[in-house]
Amino acid sequence: MLAVRAIAGLWRWRHNPLRRATDLAEAWVALAAVLLIVVVAPLIGVATGAAAQGALLHSVQEQRKDRREVPATVVRKVAQPPLDPDPETSSARDAHSRVVADWTGPDGTHHHGKVLANLKTPHPGDRFPLWVDAGGQVVGRPLDTATATTHAALAGFGTAAVAAGLVEGTRRLIVWRMVRRRYERWDRAWDKAGPDWGRTGAGS
């Protein structure tokens, strides 16, 4: 819509005898904003997304190299904390249970402690996967490639949207200043012509 208005504005003021310098300037500012939003903002978004994806994929590789999935054995279940009113927190907690478990790290060391198990109703002796580092300490599940790509795409889209918003905001500010200066010139012209308006011989 902005592109149509910008092009129409340039065409309308091209040879119009009523054209003012500010009219043409506003149309050019609008056209420049359109080009920046349509061409530059997406390029910035693509560049940001590509950079984010590269960093995230590198993080994925590092996490996969440093983290291992080992089997753990439930010793006993730990009492759950009071119910959380937040449905998202409650649903995430319901999918896991806090248990005391035994596991062996990649370095062969034995570990015992409280962890989250992806078991709804854990019983002593149940086994479940657990992510640990090289020393056997519990760590989070490594980021997968699909999630990394999704995050990178969102980062690129968000950056492009912010860039487009900044361009549009700048355009509105420039046009506002142009209109304000135009009104100031009109006020000065009226101050000069106002006292003589309507008098004989004043050109009215």
C-alpha positions, 0 to 999 in steps of 0.5 A: 500500500505504501509503495502504491501511494509513493509511486502515485505521489511521484507521478501526480506531482511530476508536472503538476503546476500546484506542486510544492517542493515538500510534496515531491520530497514527501513522495521521494521519502515514501519511495525510499522507505518502500525500497528499504522495507522491501529490499534492505530489511529482508536482506538484513533479516536473512543475514541475521538468520544465517549468522544465528543459524551458524552460531546455533548449529555450532552450539549443537555440535559442541553440545552433542560432543560434550553430552552423553545419554546414559541409562539411570535407575529409579531408587525412589520417587520424591514428593512433588511440590504443591500444585502450580496455578500456571497451566504451562508449568503444571503440564511440563511438570506432569510429564516428568517426575522427580526421583532419586536415581543411580547412574554411571557417567561416561568416565565410569564414575557412579552417581546418586542423586535427585533428578527429573525422570521422563516417567509419569509413575516411576517405580523403584528399578525403572530405567530412564535416559539421562543426559550427563557431561563427561564427568557424569554431572546432569545437564540439559538435553542438547539442542537439536538441529530443527529447533536451532533452525527454527530459532534462527528463522525467528531471529531473522524474521524479527530482525527484518520486522524491526528494521522495517519498523525503524524505516517506517518510523523514520519516514513518519518522523521526516514527513512530520517535520516537513509538515510542521515546517510547512505550517510554520512557513504558512504562519509566517506568510499569514502574519505578513499578509494578515494585517492588510487582508481585505483592505483596498489596494491590498490585492484582495 
